[in-house]
């Protein structure tokens, strides 16, 4: 599956259109990106239709959802490896190990060596 994302308007509103084949998505993306009419109207394979002025479009992106899914997974794996490495380095750092144990606590119970009675 393939997705076209159109960014438009003063606030950067985004609309996404989804297509089942690369050919249909690429044809729609080229029409949106390179067309010369004042208005644009596109319909995706799932019944969504967008109509807007070309002058309001500030950007467009054609994306393979299968490939972007793999990219998102790779980014998540990278972040997990980064977190594991940070935890490993933190466990070897003496000042961070002391902080992990927390502050010393004085007990108020009778008979304790910290009791001030």
C-alpha positions, 0 to 999 in steps of 0.5 A: 500500500502507498500513501500520499500526504498533502500539506496545505494551508497556513497551519500546515494541515495534512491529508493522507490518501491511500492507494493499493498499488504504486502505479495509482499512487505515483500517478496521483502524486505526479498529478498533485505535484506537477499539474497546472490547473488552479484546483486539484481533486483526488480520490484514493482507493478507499473513497476519500476525496480531497479538493483544494487549490494548488496554491494552498499546497505547501508540500506532498509526499509519496510513501511506501507504507511497507517500507516506512513500517520497516523504517519505524521498526528500525528506529524503535530498535535503535532507541531500545539499543540506545536505552540499553547502552545508557543503562549499562553505562549508568550502572557502571557510574559510581555517582549514578549507582549511589543515586539509585540507592536513594538518600539515607533515611533516619528511622524514628523508631525507639532503639535505633542507632539514629534515634536521638532520645 
